[in-house]
Amino acid sequence: MTTADREQEDHEVSGHGNHGTTVEVHNGVSTEDEPSAAWGWHQFPRRATIIAGVIGGLFLFGMFFGNHHGKVEDIWLGVLGALTLIGTFFYARISRPGRVLPEPRKTVTAHNKPLGHQEPNWVDDQNNLTGVYADLTTEDLRAWNLPGEGVDGPKEIATPKHGLAH
C-alpha cells in the first residue's frame, strides 16, 4: 500500500466520523517511516552532534581533576574520553556534506567464476567415484573410507584393529 493509497483511505475513514491516521512529511521524512519526525527528534543537526561529542569528550577529560584517589577511574575516564573524541572525529569525517563515496574495490575472490562455469556435484562424484574421485588409488579410497578398487587395481591393504573392515 502506497502513501497516496493510505491518505485516500484515511480521508474516506475520517469522512465517516472515525479517527484516521494522516501521513505527514517533515523535512523530507514521513511520519509513516519515523513517527518521531513530527516532533523534530528524527535527526539532530550534524553540527550539533559534533559539538556535543567534543564537549562530552572534553568533559570526561576534565573529570581527571576531581576528588578521587584511585587510578581505575582515571583509566576509565581516559579511555571513554578518547573513544568519544575518536568517534566524533570519524562521524565528522564520514558525514560531511558533499562526500563522494569511493568506487568499490574490484578484487578476485572465490565468488568470481568464469562465464559458463558449472560447479561439480561433489556428493554424486564421491558416491559414484566420478570426476576428481575417479583417479583415486585403493589406498586413497580407504583413507576416504570408501569401498571399491582404485585405479591401481585390487590391492590388499591391512586394516588396523580399530578400523572398519571393507
C-alpha positions as CSV (number, residue, x, y, z in Angstrom):
1,M,0.0,0.0,0.0
2,T,1.5,3.3,-1.0
3,T,1.3,6.6,0.9
4,A,-1.2,8.0,-1.6
5,D,-3.5,5.0,-1.1
6,R,-3.2,5.3,2.7
7,E,-4.1,9.0,2.6
8,Q,-7.1,8.3,0.4
9,E,-8.2,5.5,2.8
10,D,-7.7,7.9,5.8
11,H,-9.7,10.5,4.1
12,E,-12.6,8.0,3.5
13,V,-12.4,6.8,7.1
14,S,-12.3,10.3,8.6
15,G,-15.4,11.2,6.5
16,H,-17.4,8.6,8.5
17,G,-16.6,10.2,11.8
18,N,-13.9,7.7,12.7
19,H,-10.4,8.7,13.5
20,G,-7.8,8.1,10.8
21,T,-4.1,8.4,10.7
22,T,-2.7,11.0,8.3
23,V,0.8,10.8,7.0
24,E,2.8,14.0,7.4
25,V,6.2,14.8,5.9
26,H,8.6,16.9,8.0
27,N,12.0,17.8,6.5
28,G,11.6,15.1,3.9
29,V,10.9,12.4,6.5
30,S,7.5,10.7,6.6
31,T,5.7,10.1,9.9
32,E,4.9,6.7,8.5
33,D,8.6,5.8,8.4
34,E,9.6,7.7,11.5
35,P,6.8,8.6,13.9
36,S,9.1,11.0,15.8
37,A,9.7,13.1,12.7
38,A,6.7,15.3,13.6
39,W,8.4,16.3,16.9
40,G,11.7,17.1,15.3
41,W,13.6,14.3,17.0
42,H,14.3,12.4,13.8
43,Q,17.8,13.6,13.5
44,F,20.0,16.1,15.3
45,P,21.8,18.5,13.1
46,R,25.3,17.4,12.1
47,R,27.0,20.4,13.7
48,A,25.1,20.0,17.0
49,T,26.1,16.3,17.1
50,I,29.8,17.2,16.6
51,I,29.7,20.0,19.2
52,A,28.1,17.6,21.7
53,G,30.7,14.9,21.0
54,V,33.6,17.3,21.5
55,I,32.1,18.8,24.7
56,G,31.4,15.4,26.1
57,G,34.9,14.1,25.4
58,L,36.5,17.2,26.9
59,F,34.1,17.0,29.9
60,L,35.3,13.4,30.5
61,F,39.0,14.6,30.4
62,G,38.1,17.5,32.7
63,M,36.9,14.9,35.3
64,F,40.6,13.9,35.8
65,F,40.7,16.8,38.3
66,G,38.4,15.6,41.0
67,N,38.1,14.1,44.4
68,H,39.1,10.5,43.6
69,H,42.3,8.8,44.8
70,G,42.3,5.6,42.6
71,K,43.8,5.2,39.2
72,V,40.9,3.0,37.9
73,E,38.7,6.0,37.5
74,D,41.4,7.8,35.6
75,I,41.8,4.9,33.2
76,W,38.1,4.7,32.6
77,L,37.8,8.5,32.1
78,G,40.8,8.5,29.7
79,V,39.5,5.5,27.6
80,L,35.9,6.8,27.4
81,G,37.0,10.3,26.6
82,A,39.4,9.2,23.9
83,L,36.7,6.9,22.4
84,T,34.2,9.8,22.4
85,L,36.6,12.1,20.7
86,I,37.7,9.5,18.1
87,G,34.1,8.6,17.4
88,T,33.2,12.3,17.0
89,F,36.2,12.7,14.6
90,F,35.1,9.8,12.4
91,Y,31.5,11.0,12.4
92,A,32.6,14.5,11.3
93,R,34.8,13.0,8.5
94,I,32.3,10.5,7.2
95,S,29.1,12.5,7.5
96,R,30.4,15.7,5.8
97,P,28.2,17.2,3.1
98,G,29.1,16.5,-0.5
99,R,31.2,13.5,0.4
100,V,31.9,11.4,-2.7
101,L,32.0,7.7,-1.9
102,P,34.9,5.7,-3.3
103,E,34.5,3.1,-6.0
104,P,34.1,-0.4,-4.6
105,R,37.2,-2.4,-4.9
106,K,37.4,-5.0,-7.7
107,T,39.2,-7.9,-6.2
108,V,39.5,-11.5,-7.3
109,T,37.6,-13.7,-4.8
110,A,36.3,-17.3,-4.7
111,H,32.9,-16.0,-6.0
112,N,34.4,-14.8,-9.3
113,K,33.7,-17.7,-11.7
114,P,34.4,-17.8,-15.4
115,L,31.5,-17.4,-17.8
116,G,29.6,-20.6,-18.1
117,H,31.2,-22.3,-15.1
118,Q,29.3,-25.3,-13.8
119,E,30.1,-26.3,-10.2
120,P,30.6,-30.1,-9.9
121,N,28.2,-32.1,-7.9
122,W,30.7,-33.2,-5.3
123,V,28.4,-35.6,-3.4
124,D,27.4,-37.6,-6.5
125,D,31.1,-37.6,-7.7
126,Q,32.2,-39.1,-4.3
127,N,29.4,-41.6,-4.2
128,N,29.9,-42.8,-7.8
129,L,33.7,-42.4,-7.9
130,T,33.5,-40.0,-10.9
131,G,35.1,-36.6,-11.5
132,V,38.2,-36.0,-9.3
133,Y,37.4,-39.1,-7.3
134,A,37.8,-41.4,-10.4
135,D,41.6,-41.3,-10.2
136,L,41.9,-42.4,-6.6
137,T,44.1,-45.3,-5.6
138,T,42.9,-48.1,-3.4
139,E,44.8,-46.6,-0.5
140,D,43.2,-43.2,-1.2
141,L,39.8,-44.8,-1.2
142,R,40.4,-46.4,2.2
143,A,41.7,-43.1,3.5
144,W,38.3,-41.5,2.4
145,N,36.6,-44.6,4.0
146,L,35.2,-45.5,0.6
147,P,34.7,-49.1,-0.7
148,G,35.9,-50.3,-4.1
149,E,39.0,-50.7,-6.1
150,G,41.2,-47.8,-7.1
151,V,43.0,-47.2,-10.4
152,D,45.9,-49.3,-9.2
153,G,43.7,-52.4,-9.2
154,P,42.8,-54.7,-6.3
155,K,45.3,-54.3,-3.5
156,E,45.3,-55.9,-0.1
157,I,45.6,-53.1,2.5
158,A,45.9,-54.2,6.1
159,T,43.1,-52.8,8.1
160,P,44.1,-51.7,11.6
161,K,42.4,-53.3,14.6
162,H,40.4,-50.2,15.3
163,G,39.4,-49.6,11.7
164,L,36.4,-50.8,9.7
165,A,36.8,-53.9,7.6
166,H,36.0,-53.4,3.9
